[in-house]
Amino acid sequence: MKSLCEKVFGGFFEKEQGKTFTYKIELRVRNHTTLARPAIIQHIASWVPEGHTVSLDNPEIFVLVEIFKSVCGVSIVRDYYKLAKFNVLELANKTKAEAEPAVSIAEPEQS
């Protein structure tokens, strides 16, 4: 996990030198009981370069960590919540709702 984080973090933060980010670690664990969730988050956070701070409410970037059995994937993304956590159905519904005009119910006229 360490070498994966070093590779992913190095690639991202080298391109963004001089910038500091707020981040949130988004962890999904399935069919894995060896490592505890808090321990995984602490290890991932320890490999984020210094100068970047955690923000659970309004992060600029998200560190996505997926663990399934013994396989681990790590990525860094922006606009994760804005893009509905990459849920295609939610994005389509959101786009459809924004495209439809607001419907208002008019009261019948009295004569």
Secondary structure, 3 states (H helix, E strand, C coil): CHHHHHHHHHHHHHHCCCCCCEEEEEEEEECCCCCCHHHHHHHHHHCCCCCCEECCCCCCEEEEEEEECCEEEEEEEECCCCCHHHCHHHHHHHHHHHHCCCCCCCCCCCC
